[in-house]
Amino acid sequence: MRDTTSSMHAVHGWLLLLPAMVLLIAFTHYPALATFWHSLFSTPKATRPAVFVGLDNYRAMMEDPVFWQAFWNNMAFAAVTIPVSVGVALLMALWVNGRLAGRGFLRLAYFTPTVLPMVAVANIWLFFYTPQYGLVDQLAGLLGLAGHNWLGSKSTALAALMIVTIWKEAGFFMIFYLAALQQIPPVLGEAARLEGASRTQYFFRVLLPLLMPTTLFVLINALINAFRMVDHVLVMTRGGPDNASTLLLYYIYEVGFSFWDTSYAATLSVSLLVILAVTALVKFRWLDRRTHYQ
């Protein structure tokens, strides 16, 4: 009787998981496997069907200078935007979590960029970066500095995109940190003050360890966002000048929908998926040891 009850509970549990499993397999695992299979074939043409080519597309990718430039651009983009946006988000959350006048307005102001559509944000900053007439050059003129074509220069195009990304994402991550801070009992701060701990010691010894689960979640989301950036690139630079601001997802979009080389686009997509999986796995293995769940 007990075995029958356990079996019924197990079946009931699997039935509850079934809808989520079906959606996960249908929209995540199957597309990933289908993309990998498609990358092993040539792109079909009007008069020529797809032919199995094995790893030829991957060999071509390794010899593609544009791919490597997009890869290193994306690595630099992630290395800057992830820590800066997360750090700014934490600072903003600490500020608006305190008792200060107008903190509701500050929270709204910080969160506003998050609710704006990506294309709208890109167009706003496109106006800011407009040479001579944009807000950035107008402010530079007031300071006696010369104007600059921020999006048209190889040395500043990628950095300009980084600033836009940090501006948009910091408010989104702030919400998670703010929610986590409000779950921390105030008695911990009072106990730290009674023990003579400074604000710096309280932050690094108490707050930061308690915020590690939120930090892990935010870092994974920031990683995904850094490698799926395409809207801003499409509207603001289109990968230029001379591929200086080309990121991996934009290159995949360009290969798949501008050059119509679907097999090579599938190859690039598989490579991006592997990069994300390996990076996320390293983050989980490294940060999970430093994460304490309540």
Backbone bond lengths (Angstrom), bond angles and torsions (degrees), N, CA, C in turn:
res aa  C-N    CA-C-N  psi(-1)  N-CA   C-N-CA  omega(-1)  CA-C   N-CA-C  phi
1 M - - - 1.472 - - 1.521 111.03 -
2 R 1.363 114.29 -42.00 1.455 118.63 179.63 1.521 110.90 -66.11
3 D 1.360 116.88 -38.71 1.466 120.27 177.83 1.518 111.26 -64.18
4 T 1.334 116.48 -38.79 1.474 119.92 178.31 1.515 111.24 -63.95
5 T 1.345 116.66 -41.84 1.466 120.58 178.91 1.529 111.12 -63.94
6 S 1.342 117.02 -41.91 1.462 120.92 178.57 1.527 111.01 -63.06
7 S 1.345 115.43 -41.09 1.469 119.04 178.76 1.518 111.02 -63.99
8 M 1.328 116.96 -41.07 1.464 120.42 178.89 1.525 111.15 -64.17
9 H 1.335 116.53 -39.41 1.465 119.76 177.15 1.521 110.93 -64.57
10 A 1.339 116.67 -39.30 1.459 120.55 179.38 1.529 110.78 -65.31
11 V 1.333 116.52 -44.40 1.469 120.67 178.33 1.521 110.61 -63.12
12 H 1.330 115.62 -41.33 1.466 120.13 179.57 1.530 110.59 -62.95
13 G 1.344 116.31 -40.27 1.460 120.30 178.40 1.513 112.06 -64.15
14 W 1.352 116.80 -44.12 1.466 119.79 179.22 1.530 111.52 -66.34
15 L 1.316 117.59 -34.43 1.466 120.09 176.83 1.517 111.37 -66.00
16 L 1.329 117.05 -36.08 1.460 119.91 176.81 1.527 111.22 -67.38
17 L 1.322 116.56 -33.84 1.468 120.67 179.65 1.527 113.09 -80.79
18 L 1.337 116.97 -17.01 1.462 121.16 -172.17 1.533 113.36 -57.40
19 P 1.345 120.87 -48.28 1.480 118.97 -179.48 1.530 112.87 -58.28
20 A 1.338 116.53 -44.05 1.465 119.18 179.18 1.518 111.29 -65.65
21 M 1.331 117.50 -38.90 1.461 120.88 179.25 1.524 111.30 -64.88
22 V 1.331 116.93 -41.32 1.464 120.45 179.45 1.526 110.65 -62.70
23 L 1.331 116.54 -45.49 1.466 120.37 179.56 1.526 111.06 -64.92
24 L 1.339 116.61 -40.22 1.465 120.20 -179.95 1.519 111.62 -64.83
25 I 1.325 116.37 -43.33 1.465 120.03 179.80 1.530 110.71 -69.30
26 A 1.333 116.68 -42.72 1.463 120.47 -174.78 1.518 112.88 -69.94
27 F 1.334 116.88 -36.30 1.465 119.74 -172.46 1.527 113.82 -111.81
28 T 1.339 118.38 -0.46 1.463 119.76 178.27 1.523 111.45 -127.28
29 H 1.328 117.24 -62.61 1.464 119.76 -173.41 1.529 112.49 -72.47
30 Y 1.321 116.90 -45.12 1.470 118.14 179.55 1.529 112.27 -63.21
31 P 1.343 120.45 -46.53 1.472 118.82 176.82 1.521 113.06 -59.38
32 A 1.345 117.09 -36.68 1.467 118.94 179.29 1.530 110.93 -65.30
33 L 1.331 116.96 -44.75 1.464 120.27 178.61 1.527 111.52 -66.74
34 A 1.341 116.66 -39.07 1.469 120.03 178.61 1.520 111.14 -65.58
35 T 1.338 117.38 -36.88 1.465 121.09 177.83 1.521 110.58 -65.64
36 F 1.333 116.91 -42.27 1.466 119.77 177.31 1.523 110.95 -62.60
37 W 1.336 117.10 -43.60 1.470 120.27 178.55 1.528 111.14 -62.61
38 H 1.319 116.69 -40.46 1.464 120.89 179.83 1.522 110.96 -65.82
39 S 1.354 117.32 -30.44 1.467 119.97 -178.69 1.524 112.18 -70.39
40 L 1.322 117.72 -13.06 1.467 121.42 179.97 1.527 112.21 -88.79
41 F 1.332 117.15 1.70 1.460 122.05 -179.27 1.528 109.66 -119.35
42 S 1.307 115.28 162.33 1.462 120.12 174.04 1.520 109.16 -80.33
43 T 1.318 115.81 163.14 1.459 120.28 178.98 1.528 109.68 -73.87
44 P 1.328 118.75 125.28 1.474 119.76 179.70 1.523 111.40 -69.00
45 K 1.315 115.26 141.66 1.454 121.58 177.54 1.532 109.20 -113.26
46 A 1.323 115.58 177.69 1.465 119.60 -177.56 1.519 111.76 -64.23
47 T 1.331 116.52 -35.53 1.468 120.11 -177.39 1.526 112.65 -110.98
48 R 1.364 116.55 5.52 1.457 118.86 -177.31 1.522 109.84 -141.86
49 P 1.320 116.96 120.55 1.475 118.77 179.42 1.535 110.55 -72.80
50 A 1.309 115.35 168.46 1.463 120.71 177.92 1.522 110.58 -65.69
51 V 1.311 116.52 141.58 1.462 123.36 -178.63 1.525 108.38 -122.58
52 F 1.318 116.04 139.84 1.456 119.65 178.49 1.522 109.57 -68.85
53 V 1.336 116.42 123.98 1.471 121.36 -177.76 1.522 111.57 -121.28
54 G 1.322 117.81 2.24 1.463 119.98 178.04 1.517 112.07 66.84
55 L 1.308 115.89 -126.73 1.466 121.83 -176.60 1.525 113.00 -97.30
56 D 1.331 117.34 16.83 1.469 119.88 -178.62 1.525 111.75 -61.12
57 N 1.331 116.84 -38.40 1.466 119.05 178.98 1.531 111.38 -63.90
58 Y 1.323 116.75 -35.46 1.462 120.08 179.03 1.528 110.90 -72.15
59 R 1.333 117.24 -34.60 1.469 119.94 175.17 1.531 109.87 -65.36
60 A 1.337 116.25 -41.46 1.462 119.65 177.90 1.526 110.74 -63.76
61 M 1.322 116.16 -37.08 1.472 119.27 179.23 1.523 110.53 -64.83
62 M 1.322 117.88 -41.13 1.460 120.50 -179.60 1.525 112.01 -65.56
63 E 1.329 117.09 -23.22 1.465 121.20 179.43 1.523 112.44 -99.87
64 D 1.331 117.08 6.35 1.462 122.27 -177.20 1.527 110.05 -89.34
65 P 1.339 119.20 111.96 1.468 119.96 -178.50 1.527 113.05 -67.21
66 V 1.341 117.30 -29.95 1.464 119.61 179.14 1.527 110.60 -68.08
67 F 1.338 116.46 -38.70 1.461 119.46 176.78 1.519 110.93 -59.73
68 W 1.328 116.96 -45.99 1.458 119.75 -178.21 1.525 111.48 -66.95
69 Q 1.322 117.02 -35.40 1.462 118.49 176.77 1.525 110.49 -67.19
70 A 1.336 116.41 -42.50 1.465 119.67 177.18 1.525 110.72 -63.43
71 F 1.330 116.92 -37.91 1.463 120.69 179.39 1.520 111.42 -62.87
72 W 1.346 116.47 -49.62 1.460 119.12 -178.51 1.529 111.24 -70.04
73 N 1.329 116.96 -32.84 1.471 119.20 173.33 1.524 110.48 -60.20
74 N 1.333 115.79 -44.14 1.465 119.91 -178.35 1.524 111.88 -68.50
75 M 1.324 117.05 -36.61 1.450 120.21 177.27 1.524 110.87 -64.17
76 A 1.337 116.84 -43.46 1.464 120.40 177.08 1.519 110.99 -65.51
77 F 1.333 115.74 -39.97 1.461 121.26 178.20 1.529 110.66 -59.94
78 A 1.338 116.88 -45.87 1.461 120.96 179.86 1.525 111.45 -68.68
79 A 1.340 116.83 -39.92 1.466 120.57 -177.62 1.522 112.31 -63.63
80 V 1.324 117.19 -26.73 1.466 120.82 -179.97 1.522 111.30 -93.90
81 T 1.329 117.13 -50.51 1.465 119.93 -171.57 1.527 112.79 -70.02
82 I 1.336 118.66 -34.88 1.468 119.98 -176.34 1.531 111.74 -65.99
83 P 1.341 119.47 -58.02 1.470 117.34 -178.04 1.522 113.60 -66.83
84 V 1.333 117.88 -35.51 1.465 119.72 -178.29 1.525 110.93 -69.07
85 S 1.330 117.76 -46.73 1.465 120.06 -179.05 1.523 111.71 -65.41
86 V 1.348 117.26 -38.57 1.459 120.28 178.25 1.528 110.48 -68.63
87 G 1.331 117.15 -42.41 1.457 120.23 178.37 1.517 112.65 -63.73
88 V 1.329 116.94 -43.83 1.463 120.52 177.51 1.521 110.51 -63.83
89 A 1.324 117.02 -40.39 1.466 120.75 178.67 1.524 111.18 -60.61
90 L 1.335 117.13 -42.56 1.464 120.54 179.49 1.526 110.99 -65.41
91 L 1.323 117.00 -42.43 1.469 120.08 178.49 1.530 111.32 -63.01
92 M 1.329 116.90 -42.33 1.462 119.59 178.99 1.518 111.01 -65.42
93 A 1.335 117.01 -39.63 1.463 120.14 179.63 1.523 111.01 -64.52
94 L 1.332 116.40 -41.82 1.466 119.57 178.01 1.529 111.04 -62.26
95 W 1.322 116.04 -37.58 1.466 120.03 -178.09 1.530 111.13 -69.60
96 V 1.329 117.16 -51.77 1.470 119.61 -175.07 1.524 111.97 -77.16
97 N 1.346 117.37 -8.42 1.456 119.41 175.54 1.526 111.71 -82.24
98 G 1.328 116.74 -15.69 1.455 120.34 179.84 1.516 112.31 -79.96
99 R 1.309 114.63 173.10 1.461 120.78 179.57 1.524 109.18 -87.84
100 L 1.314 116.90 94.64 1.440 121.80 178.99 1.524 109.37 -138.63
101 A 1.326 115.49 153.05 1.456 120.63 -178.31 1.530 110.31 -68.35
102 G 1.318 115.61 137.40 1.463 120.60 176.87 1.509 114.35 73.43
103 R 1.345 118.17 24.23 1.458 118.75 -178.25 1.528 111.79 -68.36
104 G 1.341 117.52 -27.24 1.463 119.34 175.50 1.517 111.38 -63.98
105 F 1.340 115.70 -40.69 1.465 119.35 177.58 1.518 110.89 -66.40
106 L 1.340 116.67 -38.98 1.457 119.97 179.25 1.532 111.10 -64.32
107 R 1.328 116.50 -42.70 1.464 119.64 177.70 1.519 111.06 -59.78
108 L 1.330 116.35 -43.26 1.462 120.36 178.71 1.522 111.17 -63.96
109 A 1.338 116.13 -42.61 1.466 119.84 -179.18 1.520 111.57 -64.10
110 Y 1.330 117.42 -40.43 1.462 120.51 179.70 1.526 111.92 -70.02
111 F 1.329 116.80 -33.08 1.462 120.12 -175.97 1.529 112.48 -85.41
112 T 1.330 118.12 -17.70 1.464 121.55 -175.50 1.529 113.53 -55.21
113 P 1.355 120.54 -45.80 1.473 118.85 179.62 1.524 113.83 -56.67
114 T 1.332 116.31 -27.32 1.466 119.92 -177.61 1.521 112.16 -68.55
115 V 1.328 117.47 -36.68 1.460 120.41 -175.49 1.526 112.13 -83.09
116 L 1.316 117.69 -9.50 1.463 120.18 178.16 1.524 109.88 -76.27
117 P 1.337 118.45 140.46 1.469 120.44 176.62 1.521 111.40 -60.94
118 M 1.321 115.86 149.11 1.460 121.15 -177.38 1.524 111.57 -58.73
119 V 1.328 117.11 -42.15 1.461 120.34 -178.81 1.521 110.58 -67.34
120 A 1.339 116.97 -37.42 1.465 120.20 177.47 1.520 110.78 -63.77
121 V 1.336 116.72 -42.89 1.468 120.53 177.36 1.517 110.58 -60.85
122 A 1.331 116.85 -43.60 1.462 120.43 179.84 1.523 111.18 -61.62
123 N 1.319 117.67 -40.53 1.459 120.34 179.53 1.524 112.10 -69.20
124 I 1.344 116.98 -35.78 1.464 120.11 176.43 1.524 110.36 -61.62
125 W 1.312 116.21 -48.12 1.453 119.54 -179.04 1.523 112.24 -73.82
126 L 1.306 117.12 -24.32 1.460 119.71 173.78 1.520 110.13 -62.16
127 F 1.338 116.08 -38.43 1.464 120.27 175.04 1.532 110.90 -68.16
128 F 1.342 116.79 -40.39 1.472 119.95 179.45 1.527 111.10 -59.50
129 Y 1.345 116.40 -39.25 1.465 121.24 -174.82 1.533 113.43 -88.38
130 T 1.318 119.18 -0.04 1.465 121.03 -178.58 1.523 110.53 -59.40
131 P 1.335 118.57 126.42 1.474 120.16 -178.92 1.530 111.41 -60.08
132 Q 1.317 116.26 137.94 1.459 126.85 175.80 1.527 113.38 72.95
133 Y 1.331 118.32 -42.43 1.464 120.93 -174.56 1.535 113.51 -103.13
134 G 1.307 118.02 -16.33 1.454 121.11 -176.66 1.521 113.04 -71.95
135 L 1.320 115.67 163.30 1.455 121.23 -177.42 1.524 111.88 -61.12
136 V 1.334 117.31 -40.23 1.463 120.36 -178.32 1.521 111.09 -62.75
137 D 1.326 117.50 -46.05 1.466 120.37 179.00 1.523 111.92 -69.94
138 Q 1.335 117.40 -31.76 1.462 119.93 176.51 1.529 110.23 -64.22
139 L 1.329 116.82 -43.69 1.462 120.32 177.46 1.524 111.09 -66.50
140 A 1.332 116.52 -38.86 1.465 119.58 177.49 1.520 110.97 -63.27
141 G 1.354 116.77 -37.41 1.453 120.21 177.84 1.513 112.47 -63.98
142 L 1.333 117.07 -37.12 1.469 120.71 177.99 1.525 111.52 -64.57
143 L 1.325 115.99 -28.21 1.463 120.89 178.82 1.522 112.51 -91.08
144 G 1.322 116.08 3.13 1.449 120.54 178.96 1.511 114.73 79.75
145 L 1.343 116.47 18.22 1.463 120.90 -179.90 1.520 110.64 -96.40
146 A 1.321 116.53 153.10 1.460 121.57 179.60 1.525 110.43 -75.70
147 G 1.341 115.69 151.03 1.449 120.36 177.30 1.518 111.76 -70.09
148 H 1.333 115.41 163.33 1.460 120.07 -177.20 1.523 109.22 -150.32
149 N 1.318 115.99 142.41 1.460 121.43 176.19 1.526 107.82 -86.61
150 W 1.329 115.95 89.23 1.451 121.40 -170.56 1.526 112.80 -64.45
151 L 1.310 116.98 -39.50 1.463 120.25 -178.50 1.525 112.79 -90.19
152 G 1.322 116.92 -11.36 1.459 120.58 -178.24 1.507 113.54 -102.62
153 S 1.324 117.10 5.42 1.454 121.00 -179.75 1.523 109.50 -111.53
154 K 1.326 116.67 135.82 1.469 120.32 -178.80 1.525 111.97 -63.61
155 S 1.323 116.68 -28.05 1.461 119.65 -175.88 1.521 113.11 -80.01
156 T 1.338 118.36 -17.98 1.468 120.26 -174.24 1.531 114.32 -124.71
157 A 1.322 118.61 -9.51 1.471 120.23 -174.83 1.527 111.47 -61.88
158 L 1.318 117.60 -47.15 1.463 120.20 -178.42 1.531 110.80 -68.62
159 A 1.321 117.05 -39.39 1.465 120.13 178.42 1.524 111.00 -63.36
160 A 1.333 117.05 -36.28 1.465 120.26 177.95 1.523 111.15 -63.59
161 L 1.333 116.81 -39.11 1.467 120.25 176.37 1.530 111.26 -66.94
162 M 1.315 116.80 -35.83 1.469 120.04 178.21 1.525 111.13 -61.41
163 I 1.315 116.83 -42.29 1.466 120.67 -179.26 1.524 110.51 -62.39
164 V 1.320 116.83 -42.48 1.464 120.82 179.01 1.531 110.26 -61.82
165 T 1.314 116.57 -43.81 1.466 120.61 -178.84 1.528 111.41 -64.02
166 I 1.313 116.87 -45.10 1.471 120.49 179.11 1.523 110.18 -61.91
167 W 1.320 116.85 -42.76 1.471 121.49 -179.68 1.528 111.21 -60.97
168 K 1.321 116.47 -37.83 1.460 119.72 -176.58 1.523 112.86 -81.37
169 E 1.325 118.26 -36.81 1.456 120.58 -170.87 1.531 113.85 -89.70
170 A 1.324 118.03 -24.29 1.462 119.88 -176.15 1.526 111.35 -60.24
171 G 1.328 117.51 -40.68 1.459 120.44 179.30 1.515 112.81 -66.21
172 F 1.314 116.92 -33.52 1.466 121.13 178.25 1.523 110.76 -66.83
173 F 1.335 116.73 -45.89 1.460 120.33 179.64 1.525 110.98 -70.03
174 M 1.328 117.14 -28.12 1.459 120.25 178.63 1.520 111.88 -58.62
175 I 1.331 117.53 -36.72 1.461 121.37 -178.35 1.527 110.97 -60.55
176 F 1.325 117.58 -40.68 1.464 120.84 179.62 1.525 111.07 -67.74
177 Y 1.329 115.79 -42.83 1.462 118.52 178.20 1.528 111.43 -65.91
178 L 1.317 116.84 -38.12 1.466 120.18 179.54 1.530 110.28 -63.88
179 A 1.317 116.63 -42.84 1.466 120.16 177.70 1.525 111.01 -63.05
180 A 1.343 117.03 -40.15 1.462 120.39 179.41 1.529 111.38 -67.52
181 L 1.328 117.14 -39.78 1.463 120.53 179.50 1.523 111.60 -63.83
182 Q 1.311 116.31 -35.67 1.466 119.76 -178.55 1.528 111.84 -73.82
183 Q 1.334 117.66 -13.09 1.460 121.20 176.94 1.523 112.67 -90.31
184 I 1.342 117.22 -9.09 1.463 120.94 -179.46 1.527 109.12 -82.61
185 P 1.324 119.03 124.82 1.469 121.48 -177.42 1.540 111.67 -61.73
186 P 1.328 118.91 132.75 1.472 121.00 178.51 1.525 113.09 -61.44
187 V 1.341 117.06 -22.32 1.470 119.30 -178.09 1.524 111.50 -63.45
188 L 1.332 117.65 -23.89 1.456 119.60 178.15 1.524 110.78 -65.97
189 G 1.334 116.04 -41.35 1.456 119.48 176.52 1.509 112.31 -66.06
190 E 1.325 116.37 -39.64 1.462 120.22 178.40 1.527 110.89 -64.97
191 A 1.314 116.88 -41.67 1.463 120.58 178.18 1.530 111.11 -64.17
192 A 1.339 116.35 -39.47 1.466 119.50 178.84 1.525 111.06 -64.41
193 R 1.331 117.33 -39.53 1.465 119.93 178.96 1.530 110.93 -67.22
194 L 1.328 116.63 -37.88 1.459 119.75 178.27 1.534 111.40 -65.27
195 E 1.326 116.06 -31.13 1.466 120.59 178.65 1.519 112.21 -82.10
196 G 1.346 116.22 -1.88 1.460 120.03 178.30 1.511 114.99 83.78
197 A 1.340 117.72 16.67 1.463 120.77 179.52 1.522 110.31 -75.04
198 S 1.318 116.70 139.30 1.459 121.51 176.04 1.531 109.98 -77.75
199 R 1.339 115.59 171.29 1.464 118.99 178.49 1.525 111.11 -63.14
200 T 1.330 116.10 -37.28 1.467 119.67 179.43 1.526 110.71 -65.58
201 Q 1.331 116.31 -43.76 1.467 119.60 178.47 1.523 111.29 -64.83
202 Y 1.324 117.15 -40.54 1.467 120.53 178.46 1.527 110.91 -63.28
203 F 1.330 116.31 -38.95 1.468 119.37 -179.38 1.525 111.14 -66.30
204 F 1.343 116.41 -48.71 1.461 119.16 -174.05 1.526 113.07 -80.54
205 R 1.340 117.81 -28.48 1.462 120.02 -176.18 1.526 113.10 -94.56
206 V 1.340 117.32 -23.66 1.469 119.82 -175.50 1.526 111.30 -118.91
207 L 1.338 116.79 -60.04 1.466 119.79 -173.83 1.523 112.51 -64.16
208 L 1.330 116.67 -50.81 1.468 119.51 -174.23 1.528 112.44 -61.43
209 P 1.344 120.19 -44.76 1.483 118.60 175.86 1.519 112.87 -61.21
210 L 1.349 117.33 -37.55 1.462 119.21 179.69 1.530 111.89 -70.79
211 L 1.321 116.76 -23.50 1.468 121.12 179.87 1.527 112.95 -90.04
212 M 1.332 118.40 -0.09 1.461 120.64 -176.01 1.527 113.81 -61.26
213 P 1.349 121.25 -39.65 1.472 118.17 175.47 1.527 112.67 -59.33
214 T 1.329 116.80 -41.16 1.468 120.32 176.89 1.520 110.79 -66.30
215 T 1.335 116.48 -40.17 1.465 120.29 179.41 1.521 111.19 -62.52
216 L 1.328 116.89 -41.48 1.463 120.61 178.08 1.526 110.46 -61.05
217 F 1.322 116.48 -45.76 1.468 120.73 179.06 1.525 111.07 -62.01
218 V 1.331 116.55 -44.40 1.468 121.11 -178.37 1.524 110.98 -66.54
219 L 1.328 117.64 -40.13 1.459 120.30 -179.38 1.524 111.94 -64.95
220 I 1.315 117.52 -39.49 1.469 120.36 178.14 1.532 109.95 -64.29
221 N 1.335 116.70 -43.89 1.462 119.70 177.73 1.522 111.70 -64.59
222 A 1.327 117.10 -39.77 1.466 120.42 178.17 1.523 110.82 -64.57
223 L 1.329 117.03 -37.33 1.469 120.71 177.33 1.521 110.85 -63.02
224 I 1.329 116.44 -47.16 1.465 119.97 179.47 1.519 110.58 -61.50
225 N 1.330 116.86 -44.17 1.464 120.76 -179.51 1.519 111.78 -63.09
226 A 1.331 117.46 -36.07 1.463 120.55 -178.37 1.519 111.83 -67.19
227 F 1.341 116.94 -29.74 1.462 119.66 -177.27 1.535 113.02 -99.52
228 R 1.324 117.08 -3.31 1.464 118.44 177.11 1.525 111.48 -109.85
229 M 1.318 117.02 12.92 1.455 121.23 -178.78 1.526 110.47 -69.52
230 V 1.324 116.16 119.52 1.455 120.36 178.07 1.529 111.73 -142.17
231 D 1.344 117.33 -32.39 1.469 120.52 -175.99 1.522 112.32 -61.44
232 H 1.333 116.08 -49.47 1.457 120.01 -177.88 1.525 111.59 -64.21
233 V 1.331 116.08 -39.90 1.465 120.03 179.44 1.526 110.28 -64.43
234 L 1.332 116.25 -42.66 1.457 120.82 -177.90 1.525 111.57 -63.63
235 V 1.319 117.08 -42.09 1.468 120.90 -176.19 1.525 111.84 -80.93
236 M 1.332 117.76 -39.06 1.456 120.22 -168.20 1.522 114.24 -93.87
237 T 1.329 119.03 -40.74 1.469 119.63 -173.16 1.516 114.27 -130.09
238 R 1.327 118.16 -22.14 1.472 122.60 -173.05 1.532 111.47 53.07
239 G 1.328 114.66 36.31 1.455 120.06 176.53 1.508 115.38 83.44
240 G 1.317 118.10 -8.65 1.455 121.16 -176.82 1.511 113.17 -87.78
241 P 1.322 115.87 -178.34 1.470 125.69 -8.61 1.533 112.10 -78.75
242 D 1.328 115.88 139.06 1.463 122.97 178.09 1.525 111.33 54.66
243 N 1.347 115.71 44.99 1.472 123.37 178.17 1.536 113.67 61.98
244 A 1.312 117.69 20.37 1.466 120.79 -178.40 1.521 111.84 -68.84
245 S 1.327 118.02 -24.44 1.461 121.13 -179.85 1.524 112.30 -118.96
246 T 1.321 117.11 16.85 1.466 120.89 177.74 1.521 110.11 -72.39
247 L 1.331 116.59 125.30 1.456 122.23 175.00 1.527 109.00 -108.06
248 L 1.318 116.77 166.26 1.463 120.39 -171.35 1.522 113.18 -60.14
249 L 1.321 117.23 -45.79 1.460 118.83 -177.03 1.521 111.39 -68.01
250 Y 1.329 116.90 -35.16 1.462 118.95 176.36 1.531 110.35 -66.61
251 Y 1.327 117.10 -38.03 1.462 119.91 177.96 1.526 110.80 -64.89
252 I 1.343 116.06 -39.34 1.471 119.53 175.52 1.526 110.36 -61.35
253 Y 1.322 116.37 -45.20 1.465 120.53 178.13 1.527 111.00 -59.95
254 E 1.322 116.49 -43.22 1.465 120.74 -178.25 1.522 111.31 -65.52
255 V 1.336 116.59 -43.72 1.467 120.41 -180.00 1.526 110.62 -66.55
256 G 1.333 116.85 -41.06 1.461 119.93 -175.32 1.508 114.51 -77.35
257 F 1.350 117.16 -37.97 1.455 119.51 -171.50 1.525 114.52 -112.84
258 S 1.326 117.90 -13.41 1.462 120.17 174.23 1.523 110.99 -101.32
259 F 1.347 116.43 -43.15 1.463 120.43 -179.83 1.524 112.11 -94.79
260 W 1.346 117.92 -11.66 1.464 124.17 179.53 1.522 112.49 55.91
261 D 1.326 116.21 35.47 1.460 121.33 174.42 1.532 107.24 -100.68
262 T 1.324 115.90 80.07 1.463 120.83 -171.20 1.530 112.73 -67.08
263 S 1.313 117.57 -33.37 1.466 120.00 -179.59 1.521 111.19 -68.05
264 Y 1.314 116.48 -42.59 1.464 119.37 178.07 1.525 110.64 -68.75
265 A 1.341 116.79 -35.17 1.468 120.15 175.14 1.524 110.57 -63.26
266 A 1.335 117.42 -38.06 1.463 120.82 176.07 1.521 110.86 -64.63
267 T 1.318 116.91 -39.01 1.465 120.99 176.98 1.520 111.09 -61.34
268 L 1.323 116.40 -45.55 1.464 120.56 178.10 1.527 111.16 -64.18
269 S 1.339 116.89 -36.81 1.469 120.35 179.23 1.522 111.32 -65.17
270 V 1.335 116.99 -41.48 1.462 120.44 177.56 1.527 110.17 -62.73
271 S 1.320 116.93 -41.09 1.465 120.73 179.15 1.526 110.95 -63.46
272 L 1.325 116.92 -41.42 1.460 120.49 177.83 1.522 110.98 -64.34
273 L 1.331 116.55 -40.34 1.459 120.58 178.05 1.525 111.45 -62.59
274 V 1.335 116.92 -40.54 1.465 120.70 178.70 1.525 110.50 -65.82
275 I 1.325 116.90 -42.33 1.470 120.65 178.89 1.523 110.43 -60.17
276 L 1.330 116.91 -46.12 1.464 120.69 179.73 1.528 111.41 -64.45
277 A 1.322 116.99 -42.27 1.466 120.49 -178.18 1.521 111.05 -64.71
278 V 1.326 117.08 -45.40 1.464 120.39 -178.81 1.528 110.25 -65.59
279 T 1.321 117.28 -44.65 1.466 120.35 -179.37 1.519 111.15 -64.11
280 A 1.330 116.76 -43.51 1.469 119.81 178.91 1.519 111.06 -64.10
281 L 1.347 117.39 -38.93 1.466 120.70 179.14 1.525 111.06 -63.75
282 V 1.336 116.31 -42.67 1.471 119.94 177.81 1.520 110.43 -62.91
283 K 1.318 117.19 -42.24 1.466 120.45 179.04 1.523 111.02 -62.82
284 F 1.324 116.97 -44.46 1.455 120.02 179.88 1.527 110.81 -62.94
285 R 1.341 117.36 -44.94 1.461 120.45 -177.62 1.517 110.99 -66.23
286 W 1.336 117.74 -38.39 1.462 121.84 -176.48 1.521 111.98 -78.78
287 L 1.328 116.62 -45.00 1.457 119.94 -175.19 1.521 112.77 -82.30
288 D 1.327 117.71 -27.73 1.462 119.48 -176.55 1.533 111.49 -65.00
289 R 1.331 116.38 -28.52 1.464 120.08 177.50 1.528 111.32 -69.97
290 R 1.339 115.41 -23.27 1.468 120.30 -179.01 1.523 112.05 -102.82
291 T 1.321 115.88 10.22 1.460 121.04 -176.71 1.523 110.07 -107.24
292 H 1.304 115.70 129.47 1.471 122.03 178.53 1.521 108.10 -116.14
293 Y 1.312 116.92 117.99 1.447 122.13 -179.17 1.518 109.70 -94.15
294 Q 1.329 115.29 137.23 1.464 119.93 -179.87 1.517 110.27 -87.25
